[in-house]
Amino acid sequence: MNILKLLTAGSVDDGKSTLIGRLLYDSEAILIDQLEALQRSNRKNDDGTIDLAILTDGLKAEREQGITIDVAYKYFQTEKRKFIIADTPGHIQYTRNMVTGASNSNLAIILVDARKGVIEQTIRHTFLVSLLGLPQVVVAVNKMDMVDFDEKVFDTIVADYKKLAAKVGLENVAYIPVSALKGDNIVFESKRTPWYKGSSLLAHLETVEIPVDTQSEHARFPVQWIIRPQTDELHDYRGYAGRVSSGSFRVNDKVTVLPSGFSSTISQIELYDQEPALATAGMSVTLHLADEIDISRGDILVSAENTPHVSKQIETDLCWMDTRALDTTQTYFLQHNSRITRCRIQEILYKFNINTLEKAYDEDFKLNDIGRIIIKTADALAFDFYQDNNANGGAILIDARTNVTVGALMFRANAE
Amino acid sequence: MDYLDELEAEAIYILREVAGQFEKPALLFSGGKDSITIVHLALKAFRPGKFPFPLVHIDTGHNFEETITYRDEMIARIGEKLIVGHVQDDIDAGNAIEQKGKNASRNQLQTVTLLNTIAKHKFDACIGGARRDEEKARAKERIFSVRDEFGQWDPKRQRPELWNLYNGKIHTGENVRVFPISNWTELDVWNYIRRENIPLPTIYFAHEREVITRGGQYMAASPFLNLDEDDLIERKNVRFRTVGDMTCTAAVESNAHHIDDIINEISASRVSERGARMDDKVSEAAMEDRKKGGYF
């Protein structure tokens, strides 16, 4: 059994929280005491049934305002798969939450209200999904009960969305007509959509392929920690602890240490009391090298045959996440893998108008703005382009005054 | 990767980030299965080296004896450092006042001792065993969760957490709570404990014990519980699903003597484990309020 991490995106009233609540409820992932708490609370639908949206509205402020204001994670499993759902708000000012949720997901469910069709927020959510490079998308056309389960309505929305998907380069898109409120095609196949031949949402989520990085040529291992017991019996022990971020490493593989550029060979792979011959993407292990090289946290071990770019000047997409606007006179911290270095914004190339997908050229980078910039870093970074290898192409910006995470970076080109 | 391998690898990664990013981290150890699991994960993250942090136990003085026995045996086995913060010391010093009445508990007083222990040892990161599936407020918690110098959590000022990049930068006086098993469910923890053969305190397994019924739940009869004439002491076969202060941890009737029985019981049960914690029953927002006040 493996894990599918998914994200739900939709506008304020598209019924995202209801959709998640329905998935949990119909797949019997809601526990009795949680159900009792639900029944104790006073929120009911018009017909007197429980408002399933409360299941994901975790915080007081949200319960008072009735909107989700932050990313909430929900867990459930079926016999086939485990699921981690990032419920992200659809409200216009919370783009940053969706980017956050998307960075940790393999699949996005984009909700479209059957009565409204593809609207500005759909474009925005689709753009963000493509920006973050999510491999799988489901378009759930919700509230089909409000349009009498009309096939034509569904077909029109699918046709409109296909044009949008082509524009932003999304490939793996599935379309499902649903009613989260009534439960149609969520867990159970609906009898009210006889014209729909596909599977229910849950059946799709259980079987959709999750691409894995293990086959990637980009073998990358950021070093997090050096294990040096320095005891009598382990006097010469020196292990490099970290997690393979993409590709795989075998004993005897030739590796290069970046940014220093030294080369060596993997002599041993350790996983506590085991010694696997192979470490693949996602595995936390300890590596040993045949040669004594000066390596510290922040360095990265890579395949000697496929090395990343090493540069101090990078063209990158930026999603700004702070209420205080980007200040090009300031120095920021940049965190990439286990390395933190100082950086400056060299140039703002353009911004994206994420409602129209056109380029814009105003200078201000405010909360939720997304655009293309060139950064200059104090230390050289060993990186891949995000579009080639997500795992080694993303970074965050940290405000050196407040220590708050203020930006997400997706490296796109070497600007040196 | 199998899901347990994936969850394990993520937790080890997070523990190593704590080691790499902080000057004085600590591992909060309650004696419960979640913190026991984290100790096991720390062995995997750092052996054959030593842990780069001590274990810290906030002791309410109202412990299950079995928990303390387990704790001391475990420390002897792994050879790591243990620091104990006593709630009794804060009561004696007047920093905390014992609750009165029938449902009196030292659970809330733990926050005072925890914050004092953090301040005394200048810990900048505290690793805890909280999981997002436990409760709605926890579902929004970050893996690195920044607390101000009063230990407060501000749900509206949480840092965005992108990819697997955890921002541990803080100002002096602030500290970070780190939750390596955020993405695990109760069942995942049990399945992992079974797979890894991790020993547990005996109170997790069915045993006969004197209990009284409070609010529809069984509480262990102990000198710490304020009894009145309505309370009836009975002997029942019970086990505990969480390990906390004796005055607020309820037992469930059970015949689960082996971990397989427990996993079957949980898979069939539709009561969440926090359902057996009296301290969450106060109001729908109980957990959120306590987190804001510096509780885990």
Interface residues (C-beta under 8 A of the other chain):
Chain A: M1 N2 I3 E28 L31 I32 D33 Q34 A37 R40 S41 L55 T56 D57 G58 L59 K60 A61 R63 I69 D70 V71 A72 Y73 K74 Y75 Q77 K82 I84 R96 N97 V99 T100 S103 N104 Q224 W225 I227 R228 P229 L234 Y237 G239 A241 G242 R243 L271 Y272 T280 G282 M283 S284 R297 M321 F333 Q335 H336 N337 S338 N390 A391 G394 A395 I396 I398 N403 V404 T405 A408
Chain B: M1 D2 Y3 D5 E6 L7 E8 A9 E10 I12 Y13 R16 E17 A19 G20 L43 K44 A45 F46 R47 P48 G49 K50 P52 R132 D133 K136 A137 A139 K140 P155 K156 Q158 R159 P160 E161 L162 W163 N164 L165 N167 K169 I170 H171 S182 N183 T185 L187 R270 V271 S272 R274 G275 E284 A285 E288
